Amino acid sequence: MLGITTKEFCQLAAYIKANYGIHLKDEKRTLVTGRLHNVLRQNNFRDFSEYYEYLLSDKTGNAAATLINKITTNHTFFMREVDHFNYFKEKVLPYFRGRVKDKDLRIWSAGCSSGEEPYTLAMIIDEFFGNEKMWWDAKVLATDISSNVLEEAKKGIYKKEEISTLPARWRLNYFEKIDNEKSVLVDRIRNEVIYRKFNLMDSTFPFKRQFHVIFCRNVMIYFDAPTKSELVNKFYDSLEYGGYLFIGHSESLNRDETNFNYVMPAVYRKE
């Protein structure tokens, strides 16, 4: 396996930080070399310096897309941090049901990975509104920086063990068996999630209207403090007053640097 020098690692880490916000500490050197080894070998690069020059010179965007697909860790599962979903169902949806007069409920799953989070939100929304759902526009925007995971998420196909944590009624009502090992979400739920490739480091967010709810869980653990603070402020500006931000339980907000109000562990509100 090709090794990476300190200079090469620092160059690559600085590029990733500047473009994607991900802060790679020195202990990630082995991870970086392991995940990029095949990229260098397949393109006959002699070392990481040559690869870095290629990355900078490529105007197609393909090199950068390959890099981020290799570097990002996309680990998630259904019902992760389940208390968030319970709060969303029991508190957030009843609140907005009575206050969103145009019935346009805007929810964003940022860093959606392979789709478990936005699909869970879509199933909760479907069950909550029931027959009323036909009158609501409550599609979930799901974004990620990795095109690979977005393509997988769009398929809505999951292994038996991956959906085993879901309520039995959901597995019955919202999934169709492909075979003994895999099931696919019904179109009614898959069509409620809109997938888009999106970089949270973009200087401005392109959304025309503010969101009522933003889920961005276990994403900011990869960012340093200034990057995280800047992103949180952009989330604040992207929310309606009364809107909620859900982050990961391993994450927290510095209350001296944000206008968000603390609601419960890893849940904040714009008030």
C-alpha positions, -999 to 999 in steps of 0.1 A, spaced: 0 0 0 12 35 -8 22 55 22 13 92 28 38 117 41 29 143 67 30 170 40 7 150 17 -18 143 45 -19 179 56 -25 190 20 -53 166 15 -68 173 50 -67 210 42 -85 205 9 -112 184 26 -117 209 54 -119 239 30 -144 222 7 -165 200 29 -159 211 65 -147 177 76 -118 180 101 -94 151 97 -71 147 126 -37 131 123 -49 97 136 -71 95 105 -40 90 82 -44 52 81 -81 56 73 -73 80 45 -46 59 29 -68 27 32 -98 43 15 -79 60 -13 -55 32 -20 -75 17 -49 -81 52 -64 -44 58 -66 -37 23 -79 -64 24 -106 -52 57 -119 -15 47 -117 -6 76 -94 29 72 -80 21 89 -48 -4 111 -29 13 143 -42 4 133 -78 -31 124 -67 -35 158 -50 -24 177 -82 -49 157 -102 -76 166 -76 -68 203 -80 -66 202 -118 -98 181 -125 -125 205 -137 -152 178 -142 -159 174 -105 -155 136 -107 -122 135 -87 -138 155 -59 -169 133 -59 -149 102 -57 -128 116 -28 -159 125 -7 -176 92 -15 -145 74 -2 -138 96 28 -172 100 44 -185 76 69 -222 67 63 -232 47 93 -268 49 104 -298 27 111 -336 28 116 -348 43 149 -314 57 158 -319 79 189 -355 69 191 -365 95 216 -361 121 189 -387 104 167 -410 101 197 -407 138 204 -413 146 167 -444 125 167 -458 136 201 -449 172 203 -436 187 170 -462 174 146 -492 183 168 -478 218 173 -474 224 135 -506 208 126 -524 236 143 -502 264 131 -492 257 95 -523 272 78 -512 265 42 -505 229 51 -470 231 37 -448 214 63 -411 218 54 -387 192 69 -350 188 61 -329 157 68 -294 171 64 -267 144 61 -293 118 54 -269 90 45 -286 58 32 -321 71 39 -332 55 72 -338 89 89 -359 106 62 -379 75 56 -386 71 93 -399 107 93 -420 101 63 -436 70 79 -443 90 111 -459 118 92 -480 94 71 -493 76 103 -498 108 122 -519 126 96 -538 95 84 -566 104 60 -557 141 64 -523 134 47 -538 140 12 -543 177 21 -508 182 33 -476 188 14 -452 173 39 -424 158 18 -390 155 35 -360 170 18 -330 146 23 -295 158 14 -261 144 16 -227 151 2 -221 116 -11 -237 107 -44 -232 70 -37 -253 69 -5 -280 90 -22 -283 65 -50 -287 37 -25 -312 57 -4 -334 64 -34 -339 26 -40 -355 22 -5 -342 -14 -3 -332 -27 31 -322 -61 45 -345 -79 69 -322 -72 99 -321 -35 90 -358 -31 94 -362 -54 123 -362 -25 148 -392 -9 131 -428 -14 145 -444 -45 131 -473 -24 116 -447 -3 97 -430 -34 83 -465 -46 72 -479 -14 58 -448 3 44 -426 -24 30 -430 -51 3 -408 -82 4 -384 -86 -25 -372 -120 -12 -365 -136 22 -336 -112 28 -347 -79 15 -377 -56 14 -385 -23 -4 -404 7 8 -437 12 -9 -439 40 -35 -462 60 -13 -434 65 13 -405 67 -11 -422 94 -31 -425 115 1 -387 119 3 -368 142 -21 -331 134 -24 -306 160 -33 -268 162 -33 -259 192 -11 -228 205 6 -234 220 40 -203 242 35 -219 262 7 -217 299 17 -254 303 13 -283 279 14 -305 281 -18 -339 275 -1 -367 299 -9 -386 292 22 -376 284 58 -381 250 73 -402 240 103 -379 211 113 -342 203 106 -326 170 115 -288 171 113 -276 143 135 -241 129 139 -228 151 112 -212 180 131 -189 156 150 -167 157 119 -164 195 121 -142 217 142 -157 244 165 -157 274 141 -172 253 112 -198 239 135 -208 273 149 -211 288 114 -233 259 103 -255 262 133 -261 299 126 -271 290 90 -295 264 103 -310 291 126 -315 314 97 -331 286 77 -358 278 103 -391 294 109 -397 309 143 -409 280 165 -389 256 144 -369 227 157 -333 216 152 -324 180 161 -287 171 164 -269 139 175 -267 129 212 -230 130 210 -232 167 199 -241 198 217 -245 236 210 -226 263 227 -254 283 242 -232 314 243 -227 313 205 -263 305 193 -297 320 196 -313 285 198 -331 276 230 -325 242 246 -355 219 246 -342 185 256 -310 166 250 -299 172 213 -331 192 205 -332 230 201 -357 255 191 -358 289 174 -380 311 195 
